[in-house]
């Protein structure tokens, strides 16, 4: 917001070298970091981080939704949080010019949400 995009990009680069995704794996901070990369004008890096977060979210949600009914209640809160994070990622990417990625994430979110609702008995999106 202060126009110091170069300094912000340097900080993000330092963060990534200190806490590489290869070592840390996915964290909810990746959604925020994707948005920050987009804000500093590095759309390639923003897309890379967003895609990394999205792929990991899909893996987690696919696992939660694959569980038999007797185990589903034990992961329901984790699934709800994962859906919340995916919704945040959708909003982050929608606010950029990455329309194809935004649509892909939104479509997958809607699919997952409807599958979640069908397992819990709520209404569809």
N, CA, C and O atoms as CSV, one atom per row, in Angstrom:
chain,resi,resn,atom,element,x,y,z
A,1,UNK,N,N,0.815,-1.199,0.000
A,1,UNK,CA,C,0.000,0.000,0.000
A,1,UNK,C,C,0.853,1.255,0.000
A,1,UNK,O,O,0.383,2.323,-0.391
A,2,UNK,N,N,2.070,1.142,0.423
A,2,UNK,CA,C,2.955,2.305,0.461
A,2,UNK,C,C,3.770,2.426,-0.815
A,2,UNK,O,O,4.621,3.310,-0.913
A,3,UNK,N,N,3.534,1.562,-1.794
A,3,UNK,CA,C,4.268,1.629,-3.044
A,3,UNK,C,C,5.641,0.996,-3.003
A,3,UNK,O,O,6.439,1.202,-3.918
A,4,UNK,N,N,5.933,0.240,-1.978
A,4,UNK,CA,C,7.260,-0.382,-1.841
A,4,UNK,C,C,7.200,-1.829,-2.323
A,4,UNK,O,O,7.522,-2.761,-1.586
A,5,UNK,N,N,6.781,-1.993,-3.576
A,5,UNK,CA,C,6.601,-3.345,-4.087
A,5,UNK,C,C,7.918,-4.111,-4.213
A,5,UNK,O,O,7.951,-5.322,-3.990
A,6,UNK,N,N,8.988,-3.426,-4.564
A,6,UNK,CA,C,10.282,-4.104,-4.677
A,6,UNK,C,C,10.723,-4.646,-3.318
A,6,UNK,O,O,11.194,-5.779,-3.221
A,7,UNK,N,N,10.574,-3.848,-2.287
A,7,UNK,CA,C,10.937,-4.277,-0.934
A,7,UNK,C,C,10.048,-5.445,-0.492
A,7,UNK,O,O,10.528,-6.402,0.116
A,8,UNK,N,N,8.755,-5.359,-0.801
A,8,UNK,CA,C,7.834,-6.442,-0.448
A,8,UNK,C,C,8.218,-7.732,-1.168
A,8,UNK,O,O,8.181,-8.809,-0.574
A,9,UNK,N,N,8.585,-7.627,-2.445
A,9,UNK,CA,C,9.009,-8.809,-3.201
A,9,UNK,C,C,10.274,-9.414,-2.591
A,9,UNK,O,O,10.412,-10.636,-2.531
A,10,UNK,N,N,11.190,-8.566,-2.143
A,10,UNK,CA,C,12.407,-9.061,-1.494
A,10,UNK,C,C,12.075,-9.812,-0.210
A,10,UNK,O,O,12.669,-10.851,0.078
A,11,UNK,N,N,11.132,-9.287,0.554
A,11,UNK,CA,C,10.726,-9.945,1.800
A,11,UNK,C,C,10.081,-11.294,1.492
A,11,UNK,O,O,10.367,-12.285,2.164
A,12,UNK,N,N,9.218,-11.338,0.486
A,12,UNK,CA,C,8.585,-12.608,0.106
A,12,UNK,C,C,9.626,-13.621,-0.369
A,12,UNK,O,O,9.532,-14.807,-0.053
A,13,UNK,N,N,10.601,-13.160,-1.116
A,13,UNK,CA,C,11.674,-14.046,-1.582
A,13,UNK,C,C,12.465,-14.586,-0.397
A,13,UNK,O,O,12.806,-15.768,-0.353
A,14,UNK,N,N,12.750,-13.720,0.553
A,14,UNK,CA,C,13.486,-14.150,1.758
A,14,UNK,C,C,12.662,-15.146,2.563
A,14,UNK,O,O,13.198,-16.129,3.074
A,15,UNK,N,N,11.370,-14.898,2.677
A,15,UNK,CA,C,10.481,-15.826,3.377
A,15,UNK,C,C,10.527,-17.194,2.716
A,15,UNK,O,O,10.613,-18.216,3.397
A,16,UNK,N,N,10.470,-17.212,1.389
A,16,UNK,CA,C,10.490,-18.494,0.683
A,16,UNK,C,C,11.817,-19.225,0.825
A,16,UNK,O,O,11.851,-20.455,0.842
A,17,UNK,N,N,12.914,-18.471,0.927
A,17,UNK,CA,C,14.200,-19.148,1.103
A,17,UNK,C,C,14.366,-19.656,2.538
A,17,UNK,O,O,15.004,-20.683,2.767
A,18,UNK,N,N,13.789,-18.934,3.498
A,18,UNK,CA,C,13.882,-19.355,4.897
A,18,UNK,C,C,12.919,-20.502,5.210
A,18,UNK,O,O,13.205,-21.358,6.047
A,19,UNK,N,N,11.783,-20.505,4.529
A,19,UNK,CA,C,10.753,-21.524,4.776
A,19,UNK,C,C,10.268,-22.084,3.434
A,19,UNK,O,O,9.136,-21.820,3.026
A,20,UNK,N,N,11.114,-22.852,2.748
A,20,UNK,CA,C,10.740,-23.348,1.419
A,20,UNK,C,C,9.540,-24.292,1.468
A,20,UNK,O,O,9.399,-25.095,2.390
A,21,UNK,N,N,8.693,-24.180,0.468
A,21,UNK,CA,C,7.496,-25.031,0.412
A,21,UNK,C,C,7.868,-26.507,0.329
A,21,UNK,O,O,7.130,-27.365,0.813
A,22,UNK,N,N,9.025,-26.804,-0.290
A,22,UNK,CA,C,9.451,-28.207,-0.373
A,22,UNK,C,C,9.622,-28.806,1.017
A,22,UNK,O,O,9.365,-29.993,1.220
A,23,UNK,N,N,10.053,-27.992,1.969
A,23,UNK,CA,C,10.293,-28.457,3.336
A,23,UNK,C,C,9.031,-28.297,4.188
A,23,UNK,O,O,8.637,-29.210,4.914
A,24,UNK,N,N,8.411,-27.131,4.086
A,24,UNK,CA,C,7.262,-26.812,4.937
A,24,UNK,C,C,5.978,-27.506,4.485
A,24,UNK,O,O,5.102,-27.780,5.305
A,25,UNK,N,N,5.862,-27.789,3.205
A,25,UNK,CA,C,4.602,-28.301,2.684
A,25,UNK,C,C,3.579,-27.184,2.659
A,25,UNK,O,O,3.912,-26.016,2.859
A,26,UNK,N,N,2.348,-27.545,2.415
A,26,UNK,CA,C,1.280,-26.541,2.342
A,26,UNK,C,C,0.954,-26.016,3.732
A,26,UNK,O,O,0.863,-26.778,4.694
A,27,UNK,N,N,0.778,-24.702,3.821
A,27,UNK,CA,C,0.239,-24.073,5.021
A,27,UNK,C,C,-0.798,-23.046,4.577
A,27,UNK,O,O,-0.728,-22.563,3.447
A,28,UNK,N,N,-1.752,-22.701,5.428
A,28,UNK,CA,C,-2.734,-21.677,5.054
A,28,UNK,C,C,-2.093,-20.341,4.670
A,28,UNK,O,O,-2.713,-19.541,3.969
A,29,UNK,N,N,-0.874,-20.095,5.114
A,29,UNK,CA,C,-0.165,-18.871,4.754
A,29,UNK,C,C,0.082,-18.787,3.247
A,29,UNK,O,O,0.265,-17.695,2.709
A,30,UNK,N,N,0.087,-19.932,2.567
A,30,UNK,CA,C,0.307,-19.933,1.127
A,30,UNK,C,C,-0.770,-19.150,0.380
A,30,UNK,O,O,-0.484,-18.533,-0.646
A,31,UNK,N,N,-1.994,-19.167,0.879
A,31,UNK,CA,C,-3.072,-18.396,0.248
A,31,UNK,C,C,-2.745,-16.908,0.334
A,31,UNK,O,O,-2.852,-16.179,-0.652
A,32,UNK,N,N,-2.351,-16.475,1.508
A,32,UNK,CA,C,-1.972,-15.077,1.711
A,32,UNK,C,C,-0.762,-14.712,0.848
A,32,UNK,O,O,-0.730,-13.651,0.225
A,33,UNK,N,N,0.230,-15.601,0.821
A,33,UNK,CA,C,1.436,-15.324,0.043
A,33,UNK,C,C,1.136,-15.224,-1.448
A,33,UNK,O,O,1.715,-14.385,-2.139
A,34,UNK,N,N,0.246,-16.061,-1.948
A,34,UNK,CA,C,-0.137,-15.970,-3.366
A,34,UNK,C,C,-0.690,-14.582,-3.661
A,34,UNK,O,O,-0.314,-13.949,-4.647
A,35,UNK,N,N,-1.582,-14.118,-2.801
A,35,UNK,CA,C,-2.152,-12.789,-2.975
A,35,UNK,C,C,-1.099,-11.698,-2.922
A,35,UNK,O,O,-1.166,-10.730,-3.680
A,36,UNK,N,N,-0.130,-11.847,-2.034
A,36,UNK,CA,C,0.935,-10.856,-1.925
A,36,UNK,C,C,1.797,-10.826,-3.181
A,36,UNK,O,O,2.183,-9.754,-3.645
A,37,UNK,N,N,2.100,-12.007,-3.735
A,37,UNK,CA,C,2.879,-12.039,-4.974
A,37,UNK,C,C,2.134,-11.325,-6.099
A,37,UNK,O,O,2.727,-10.578,-6.878
A,38,UNK,N,N,0.826,-11.565,-6.171
A,38,UNK,CA,C,0.041,-10.869,-7.188
A,38,UNK,C,C,0.089,-9.356,-6.951
A,38,UNK,O,O,0.207,-8.579,-7.899
A,39,UNK,N,N,-0.001,-8.950,-5.706
A,39,UNK,CA,C,-0.010,-7.517,-5.380
A,39,UNK,C,C,1.300,-6.825,-5.749
A,39,UNK,O,O,1.298,-5.662,-6.153
A,40,UNK,N,N,2.416,-7.536,-5.612
A,40,UNK,CA,C,3.703,-6.907,-5.956
A,40,UNK,C,C,3.990,-7.003,-7.450
A,40,UNK,O,O,5.031,-6.541,-7.917
A,41,UNK,N,N,3.067,-7.601,-8.198
A,41,UNK,CA,C,3.195,-7.628,-9.649
A,41,UNK,C,C,3.870,-8.849,-10.230
A,41,UNK,O,O,4.091,-8.904,-11.440
A,42,UNK,N,N,4.203,-9.826,-9.413
A,42,UNK,CA,C,4.827,-11.047,-9.921
A,42,UNK,C,C,3.733,-12.100,-10.108
A,42,UNK,O,O,3.538,-12.973,-9.262
A,43,UNK,N,N,3.027,-11.997,-11.233
A,43,UNK,CA,C,1.895,-12.897,-11.448
A,43,UNK,C,C,2.336,-14.344,-11.623
A,43,UNK,O,O,1.603,-15.259,-11.249
A,44,UNK,N,N,3.514,-14.566,-12.182
A,44,UNK,CA,C,4.001,-15.941,-12.348
A,44,UNK,C,C,4.189,-16.596,-10.979
A,44,UNK,O,O,3.785,-17.740,-10.772
A,45,UNK,N,N,4.798,-15.870,-10.055
A,45,UNK,CA,C,5.024,-16.416,-8.708
A,45,UNK,C,C,3.687,-16.560,-7.970
A,45,UNK,O,O,3.465,-17.545,-7.267
A,46,UNK,N,N,2.806,-15.577,-8.134
A,46,UNK,CA,C,1.485,-15.661,-7.512
A,46,UNK,C,C,0.716,-16.879,-7.993
A,46,UNK,O,O,0.102,-17.594,-7.202
A,47,UNK,N,N,0.758,-17.109,-9.310
A,47,UNK,CA,C,0.086,-18.268,-9.894
A,47,UNK,C,C,0.720,-19.565,-9.383
A,47,UNK,O,O,0.014,-20.525,-9.073
A,48,UNK,N,N,2.055,-19.587,-9.296
A,48,UNK,CA,C,2.767,-20.784,-8.814
A,48,UNK,C,C,2.352,-21.125,-7.376
A,48,UNK,O,O,2.057,-22.280,-7.067
A,49,UNK,N,N,2.332,-20.126,-6.515
A,49,UNK,CA,C,1.973,-20.358,-5.112
A,49,UNK,C,C,0.496,-20.723,-4.990
A,49,UNK,O,O,0.131,-21.603,-4.211
A,50,UNK,N,N,-0.351,-20.044,-5.763
A,50,UNK,CA,C,-1.784,-20.352,-5.731
A,50,UNK,C,C,-2.038,-21.783,-6.202
A,50,UNK,O,O,-2.838,-22.504,-5.607
A,51,UNK,N,N,-1.357,-22.188,-7.266
A,51,UNK,CA,C,-1.527,-23.542,-7.791
A,51,UNK,C,C,-1.023,-24.582,-6.793
A,51,UNK,O,O,-1.641,-25.633,-6.620
A,52,UNK,N,N,0.104,-24.285,-6.134
A,52,UNK,CA,C,0.633,-25.181,-5.100
A,52,UNK,C,C,-0.399,-25.350,-3.975
A,52,UNK,O,O,-0.677,-26.470,-3.548
A,53,UNK,N,N,-0.956,-24.247,-3.506
A,53,UNK,CA,C,-1.964,-24.298,-2.441
A,53,UNK,C,C,-3.185,-25.075,-2.911
A,53,UNK,O,O,-3.696,-25.931,-2.189
A,54,UNK,N,N,-3.654,-24.780,-4.120
A,54,UNK,CA,C,-4.835,-25.432,-4.675
A,54,UNK,C,C,-4.635,-26.936,-4.790
A,54,UNK,O,O,-5.508,-27.706,-4.391
A,55,UNK,N,N,-3.500,-27.363,-5.327
A,55,UNK,CA,C,-3.224,-28.798,-5.472
A,55,UNK,C,C,-3.215,-29.502,-4.120
A,55,UNK,O,O,-3.737,-30.609,-3.991
A,56,UNK,N,N,-2.625,-28.865,-3.118
A,56,UNK,CA,C,-2.589,-29.471,-1.788
A,56,UNK,C,C,-3.968,-29.499,-1.142
A,56,UNK,O,O,-4.331,-30.472,-0.480
A,57,UNK,N,N,-4.732,-28.435,-1.335
A,57,UNK,CA,C,-6.099,-28.420,-0.819
A,57,UNK,C,C,-6.920,-29.551,-1.435
A,57,UNK,O,O,-7.664,-30.242,-0.739
A,58,UNK,N,N,-6.774,-29.731,-2.754
A,58,UNK,CA,C,-7.517,-30.803,-3.429
A,58,UNK,C,C,-7.145,-32.163,-2.848
A,58,UNK,O,O,-8.018,-32.996,-2.600
A,59,UNK,N,N,-5.852,-32.388,-2.631
A,59,UNK,CA,C,-5.422,-33.666,-2.049
A,59,UNK,C,C,-6.076,-33.892,-0.693
A,59,UNK,O,O,-6.584,-34.979,-0.419
A,60,UNK,N,N,-6.062,-32.869,0.153
A,60,UNK,CA,C,-6.646,-32.994,1.484
A,60,UNK,C,C,-8.153,-33.225,1.415
A,60,UNK,O,O,-8.680,-34.120,2.076
A,61,UNK,N,N,-8.839,-32.420,0.619
A,61,UNK,CA,C,-10.304,-32.537,0.543
A,61,UNK,C,C,-10.704,-33.865,-0.086
A,61,UNK,O,O,-11.663,-34.493,0.361
A,62,UNK,N,N,-9.987,-34.302,-1.114
A,62,UNK,CA,C,-10.277,-35.611,-1.710
A,62,UNK,C,C,-10.168,-36.709,-0.657
A,62,UNK,O,O,-10.998,-37.617,-0.611
A,63,UNK,N,N,-9.150,-36.625,0.183
A,63,UNK,CA,C,-8.983,-37.614,1.249
A,63,UNK,C,C,-10.165,-37.569,2.219
A,63,UNK,O,O,-10.757,-38.604,2.525
A,64,UNK,N,N,-10.505,-36.380,2.699
A,64,UNK,CA,C,-11.613,-36.267,3.658
A,64,UNK,C,C,-12.904,-36.820,3.073
A,64,UNK,O,O,-13.641,-37.533,3.754
A,65,UNK,N,N,-13.178,-36.497,1.822
A,65,UNK,CA,C,-14.430,-36.939,1.206
A,65,UNK,C,C,-14.420,-38.419,0.843
A,65,UNK,O,O,-15.475,-39.001,0.589
A,66,UNK,N,N,-13.249,-39.030,0.817
A,66,UNK,CA,C,-13.165,-40.449,0.483
A,66,UNK,C,C,-13.416,-41.362,1.681
A,66,UNK,O,O,-13.613,-42.567,1.525
A,67,UNK,N,N,-13.407,-40.783,2.863
A,67,UNK,CA,C,-13.535,-41.611,4.059
A,67,UNK,C,C,-14.938,-42.195,4.198
A,67,UNK,O,O,-15.927,-41.555,3.840
A,68,UNK,N,N,-15.011,-43.417,4.722
A,68,UNK,CA,C,-16.317,-44.012,4.974
A,68,UNK,C,C,-17.105,-43.193,6.012
A,68,UNK,O,O,-16.532,-42.446,6.805
A,69,UNK,N,N,-18.409,-43.355,5.980
A,69,UNK,CA,C,-19.313,-42.559,6.827
A,69,UNK,C,C,-18.924,-42.597,8.305
A,69,UNK,O,O,-19.044,-41.579,8.986
A,70,UNK,N,N,-18.467,-43.726,8.817
A,70,UNK,CA,C,-18.160,-43.805,10.252
A,70,UNK,C,C,-16.963,-42.941,10.649
A,70,UNK,O,O,-16.830,-42.570,11.815
A,71,UNK,N,N,-16.098,-42.620,9.697
A,71,UNK,CA,C,-14.927,-41.789,9.994
A,71,UNK,C,C,-15.123,-40.313,9.645
A,71,UNK,O,O,-14.367,-39.446,10.084
A,72,UNK,N,N,-16.142,-40.056,8.855
A,72,UNK,CA,C,-16.354,-38.695,8.378
A,72,UNK,C,C,-16.516,-37.677,9.510
A,72,UNK,O,O,-15.945,-36.591,9.410
A,73,UNK,N,N,-17.254,-37.964,10.570
A,73,UNK,CA,C,-17.384,-36.967,11.645
A,73,UNK,C,C,-16.053,-36.563,12.270
A,73,UNK,O,O,-15.912,-35.437,12.746
A,74,UNK,N,N,-15.086,-37.460,12.274
A,74,UNK,CA,C,-13.797,-37.135,12.905
A,74,UNK,C,C,-12.968,-36.151,12.071
A,74,UNK,O,O,-12.029,-35.551,12.594
A,75,UNK,N,N,-13.295,-35.974,10.794
A,75,UNK,CA,C,-12.556,-35.029,9.950
A,75,UNK,C,C,-13.432,-33.871,9.468
A,75,UNK,O,O,-12.977,-33.030,8.693
A,76,UNK,N,N,-14.669,-33.828,9.920
A,76,UNK,CA,C,-15.604,-32.813,9.427
A,76,UNK,C,C,-15.081,-31.394,9.655
A,76,UNK,O,O,-15.193,-30.552,8.764
A,77,UNK,N,N,-14.517,-31.116,10.818
A,77,UNK,CA,C,-14.026,-29.756,11.069
A,77,UNK,C,C,-12.802,-29.449,10.200
A,77,UNK,O,O,-12.629,-28.315,9.753
A,78,UNK,N,N,-11.948,-30.461,9.957
A,78,UNK,CA,C,-10.805,-30.265,9.059
A,78,UNK,C,C,-11.286,-29.986,7.637
A,78,UNK,O,O,-10.723,-29.139,6.943
A,79,UNK,N,N,-12.308,-30.686,7.213
A,79,UNK,CA,C,-12.873,-30.477,5.887
A,79,UNK,C,C,-13.495,-29.083,5.777
A,79,UNK,O,O,-13.318,-28.396,4.771
A,80,UNK,N,N,-14.213,-28.678,6.804
A,80,UNK,CA,C,-14.810,-27.330,6.796
A,80,UNK,C,C,-13.728,-26.267,6.682
A,80,UNK,O,O,-13.883,-25.301,5.935
A,81,UNK,N,N,-12.649,-26.432,7.406
A,81,UNK,CA,C,-11.559,-25.465,7.344
A,81,UNK,C,C,-10.902,-25.473,5.964
A,81,UNK,O,O,-10.571,-24.415,5.428
A,82,UNK,N,N,-10.714,-26.655,5.391
A,82,UNK,CA,C,-10.123,-26.754,4.052
A,82,UNK,C,C,-11.012,-26.059,3.022
A,82,UNK,O,O,-10.511,-25.387,2.120
A,83,UNK,N,N,-12.318,-26.216,3.152
A,83,UNK,CA,C,-13.244,-25.530,2.243
A,83,UNK,C,C,-13.176,-24.020,2.438
A,83,UNK,O,O,-13.225,-23.259,1.471
A,84,UNK,N,N,-13.064,-23.597,3.670
A,84,UNK,CA,C,-12.911,-22.170,3.973
A,84,UNK,C,C,-11.655,-21.617,3.307
A,84,UNK,O,O,-11.688,-20.545,2.703
A,85,UNK,N,N,-10.551,-22.348,3.417
A,85,UNK,CA,C,-9.294,-21.914,2.803
A,85,UNK,C,C,-9.401,-21.879,1.282
A,85,UNK,O,O,-8.877,-20.971,0.637
A,86,UNK,N,N,-10.082,-22.873,0.715
A,86,UNK,CA,C,-10.232,-22.882,-0.737
A,86,UNK,C,C,-11.096,-21.694,-1.179
A,86,UNK,O,O,-10.850,-21.099,-2.228
A,87,UNK,N,N,-12.088,-21.362,-0.390
A,87,UNK,CA,C,-12.925,-20.191,-0.710
A,87,UNK,C,C,-12.067,-18.918,-0.668
A,87,UNK,O,O,-12.199,-18.047,-1.527
A,88,UNK,N,N,-11.192,-18.819,0.333
A,88,UNK,CA,C,-10.277,-17.677,0.405
A,88,UNK,C,C,-9.364,-17.615,-0.821
A,88,UNK,O,O,-9.116,-16.539,-1.366
A,89,UNK,N,N,-8.870,-18.774,-1.248
A,89,UNK,CA,C,-8.017,-18.814,-2.431
A,89,UNK,C,C,-8.807,-18.374,-3.662
A,89,UNK,O,O,-8.287,-17.643,-4.506
A,90,UNK,N,N,-10.045,-18.812,-3.764
A,90,UNK,CA,C,-10.904,-18.400,-4.870
A,90,UNK,C,C,-11.010,-16.891,-4.932
A,90,UNK,O,O,-10.867,-16.293,-5.998
A,91,UNK,N,N,-11.260,-16.273,-3.781
A,91,UNK,CA,C,-11.384,-14.816,-3.731
A,91,UNK,C,C,-10.062,-14.135,-4.071
A,91,UNK,O,O,-10.044,-13.130,-4.781
A,92,UNK,N,N,-8.965,-14.677,-3.571
A,92,UNK,CA,C,-7.644,-14.103,-3.853
A,92,UNK,C,C,-7.363,-14.104,-5.350
A,92,UNK,O,O,-6.948,-13.087,-5.907
A,93,UNK,N,N,-7.586,-15.232,-5.997
A,93,UNK,CA,C,-7.270,-15.351,-7.421
A,93,UNK,C,C,-8.295,-14.606,-8.274
A,93,UNK,O,O,-7.947,-14.077,-9.330
A,94,UNK,N,N,-9.534,-14.558,-7.839
A,94,UNK,CA,C,-10.561,-13.819,-8.585
A,94,UNK,C,C,-10.218,-12.341,-8.654
A,94,UNK,O,O,-10.571,-11.677,-9.628
A,95,UNK,N,N,-9.542,-11.813,-7.649
A,95,UNK,CA,C,-9.168,-10.400,-7.626
A,95,UNK,C,C,-7.959,-10.088,-8.508
A,95,UNK,O,O,-7.465,-8.960,-8.503
A,96,UNK,N,N,-7.480,-11.073,-9.263
A,96,UNK,CA,C,-6.353,-10.874,-10.187
A,96,UNK,C,C,-6.884,-11.032,-11.608
A,96,UNK,O,O,-8.088,-11.178,-11.816
A,97,UNK,N,N,-6.002,-11.002,-12.557
A,97,UNK,CA,C,-6.404,-11.221,-13.944
A,97,UNK,C,C,-6.259,-12.689,-14.355
A,97,UNK,O,O,-6.271,-13.008,-15.544
A,98,UNK,N,N,-6.125,-13.561,-13.388
A,98,UNK,CA,C,-5.948,-14.992,-13.647
A,98,UNK,C,C,-7.323,-15.668,-13.736
A,98,UNK,O,O,-7.677,-16.488,-12.889
A,99,UNK,N,N,-8.084,-15.314,-14.765
A,99,UNK,CA,C,-9.471,-15.761,-14.869
A,99,UNK,C,C,-9.612,-17.275,-15.004
A,99,UNK,O,O,-10.519,-17.864,-14.416
A,100,UNK,N,N,-8.723,-17.913,-15.774
A,100,UNK,CA,C,-8.815,-19.361,-15.958
A,100,UNK,C,C,-8.571,-20.099,-14.648
A,100,UNK,O,O,-9.305,-21.025,-14.304
A,101,UNK,N,N,-7.541,-19.686,-13.922
A,101,UNK,CA,C,-7.243,-20.316,-12.632
A,101,UNK,C,C,-8.362,-20.040,-11.639
A,101,UNK,O,O,-8.756,-20.928,-10.883
A,102,UNK,N,N,-8.874,-18.821,-11.637
A,102,UNK,CA,C,-9.975,-18.475,-10.723
A,102,UNK,C,C,-11.195,-19.350,-11.009
A,102,UNK,O,O,-11.845,-19.831,-10.081
A,103,UNK,N,N,-11.505,-19.557,-12.281
A,103,UNK,CA,C,-12.660,-20.389,-12.638
A,103,UNK,C,C,-12.419,-21.837,-12.239
A,103,UNK,O,O,-13.323,-22.501,-11.731
A,104,UNK,N,N,-11.214,-22.326,-12.463
A,104,UNK,CA,C,-10.890,-23.706,-12.086
A,104,UNK,C,C,-11.067,-23.912,-10.578
A,104,UNK,O,O,-11.646,-24.910,-10.149
A,105,UNK,N,N,-10.574,-22.982,-9.794
A,105,UNK,CA,C,-10.689,-23.097,-8.336
A,105,UNK,C,C,-12.145,-22.964,-7.908
A,105,UNK,O,O,-12.618,-23.742,-7.080
A,106,UNK,N,N,-12.857,-21.995,-8.459
A,106,UNK,CA,C,-14.273,-21.794,-8.113
A,106,UNK,C,C,-15.103,-23.021,-8.450
A,106,UNK,O,O,-15.940,-23.442,-7.652
A,107,UNK,N,N,-14.877,-23.599,-9.628
A,107,UNK,CA,C,-15.624,-24.795,-10.031
A,107,UNK,C,C,-15.341,-25.963,-9.097
A,107,UNK,O,O,-16.254,-26.693,-8.710
A,108,UNK,N,N,-14.079,-26.136,-8.737
A,108,UNK,CA,C,-13.723,-27.243,-7.841
A,108,UNK,C,C,-14.290,-27.001,-6.449
A,108,UNK,O,O,-14.776,-27.928,-5.801
A,109,UNK,N,N,-14.225,-25.747,-5.990
A,109,UNK,CA,C,-14.812,-25.419,-4.692
A,109,UNK,C,C,-16.302,-25.773,-4.679
A,109,UNK,O,O,-16.786,-26.395,-3.734
A,110,UNK,N,N,-17.017,-25.378,-5.718
A,110,UNK,CA,C,-18.459,-25.654,-5.788
A,110,UNK,C,C,-18.724,-27.151,-5.767
A,110,UNK,O,O,-19.633,-27.614,-5.078
A,111,UNK,N,N,-17.932,-27.910,-6.521
A,111,UNK,CA,C,-18.067,-29.365,-6.522
A,111,UNK,C,C,-17.839,-29.935,-5.122
A,111,UNK,O,O,-18.641,-30.728,-4.630
A,112,UNK,N,N,-16.741,-29.527,-4.487
A,112,UNK,CA,C,-16.453,-30.025,-3.142
A,112,UNK,C,C,-17.525,-29.610,-2.148
A,112,UNK,O,O,-17.949,-30.412,-1.316
A,113,UNK,N,N,-17.957,-28.380,-2.231
A,113,UNK,CA,C,-18.977,-27.899,-1.294
A,113,UNK,C,C,-20.257,-28.718,-1.447
A,113,UNK,O,O,-20.853,-29.125,-0.450
A,114,UNK,N,N,-20.681,-28.960,-2.678
A,114,UNK,CA,C,-21.901,-29.741,-2.903
A,114,UNK,C,C,-21.743,-31.177,-2.411
A,114,UNK,O,O,-22.682,-31.757,-1.866
A,115,UNK,N,N,-20.568,-31.741,-2.603
A,115,UNK,CA,C,-20.316,-33.094,-2.090
A,115,UNK,C,C,-20.333,-33.114,-0.563
A,115,UNK,O,O,-20.861,-34.043,0.048
A,116,UNK,N,N,-19.752,-32.085,0.045
A,116,UNK,CA,C,-19.776,-31.971,1.506
A,116,UNK,C,C,-21.216,-31.859,2.005
A,116,UNK,O,O,-21.609,-32.542,2.950
A,117,UNK,N,N,-21.987,-31.002,1.368
A,117,UNK,CA,C,-23.374,-30.789,1.769
A,117,UNK,C,C,-24.184,-32.073,1.614
A,117,UNK,O,O,-25.019,-32.387,2.462
A,118,UNK,N,N,-23.942,-32.813,0.540
A,118,UNK,CA,C,-24.687,-34.045,0.349
A,118,UNK,C,C,-24.376,-35.081,1.430
A,118,UNK,O,O,-25.213,-35.924,1.754
A,119,UNK,N,N,-23.170,-35.009,1.980
A,119,UNK,CA,C,-22.803,-35.945,3.056
A,119,UNK,C,C,-23.331,-35.492,4.408
A,119,UNK,O,O,-23.503,-36.304,5.318
A,120,UNK,N,N,-23.588,-34.195,4.540
A,120,UNK,CA,C,-24.043,-33.693,5.841
A,120,UNK,C,C,-25.526,-33.354,5.854
A,120,UNK,O,O,-26.078,-33.053,6.912
A,121,UNK,N,N,-26.187,-33.396,4.689
A,121,UNK,CA,C,-27.622,-33.169,4.640
A,121,UNK,C,C,-28.068,-31.720,4.524
A,121,UNK,O,O,-29.244,-31.423,4.731
A,122,UNK,N,N,-27.151,-30.807,4.195
A,122,UNK,CA,C,-27.516,-29.385,4.055
A,122,UNK,C,C,-27.980,-29.066,2.644
A,122,UNK,O,O,-28.216,-29.967,1.840
A,123,UNK,N,N,-28.109,-27.777,2.349
A,123,UNK,CA,C,-28.560,-27.312,1.030
A,123,UNK,C,C,-27.411,-27.162,0.062
A,123,UNK,O,O,-26.255,-27.041,0.467
A,124,UNK,N,N,-27.733,-27.172,-1.220
A,124,UNK,CA,C,-26.701,-27.030,-2.261
A,124,UNK,C,C,-26.373,-25.579,-2.522
A,124,UNK,O,O,-27.158,-24.680,-2.220
A,125,UNK,N,N,-25.196,-25.367,-3.088
A,125,UNK,CA,C,-24.730,-24.024,-3.470
A,125,UNK,C,C,-25.188,-23.718,-4.865
A,125,UNK,O,O,-24.905,-22.638,-5.384
